[in-house]
Amino acid sequence: MDSAKEMMRDCLPIKCLEAVILAIYLTNGLNVERFPLSFWSYFENMCHRHVVLAVYCNGRYGCLGLSRRSDLMYKPLVYNSLSEVVFDYETSYKQYGHKLSKVKLGLPVPHDAHSFQPIWWRFLSLNLSRLNREHVKQEIERYAREMRTSKVPTKHFSDEANSQTQKKVGKN
């Protein structure tokens, strides 16, 4: 959290990763679940990576982040499901000529500002180019359900989801 304090103090330009750290700091203590949501996209054979902080509150999903494109950063808390958020990002990427390749969901970030627990950036990785849309939706909603009910998806879920994804996608 010291990094977030330094960013605010120095007012220096930041990128999407620093924006996620800042969003974690600013949402500490709020009654929301927060977890990293990252994307890999391709444009003219170049890989681009992006990360935002997904937020769940009162049955709605949204995201906090930073991008040069307004529809690739902030998403208001209006989405009924996590998959809606992901597919909205996919639509936005398509508008800029990007093909979304992978989506990665991390574990919920603890609210303890003094915790030394590392952030789990990649808990579930889905290769969109090799999975059909319905399977992607099922895996995302399964993750979201586990996250809401137990606060941290179970090891069983992790092993099963990753093995299913790896069977269909190969190594991520």
Secondary structure, 3 states (H helix, E strand, C coil): CHHHHHHHHHCCCCCHHHHHHHHHHHHCCCCCEEEEEEEEEEECCEEEEEEEEEEEECCEEEEECCCCCHHHCCEEEEECCHHHHHHHHHHHHHHCCCEEEEEEECCCCCCCCCCCCCCCCCCEEEECCCCCHHHHHHHHHHHHHHHHHHCCCCHHHHHHHHHHHHHHHCCC
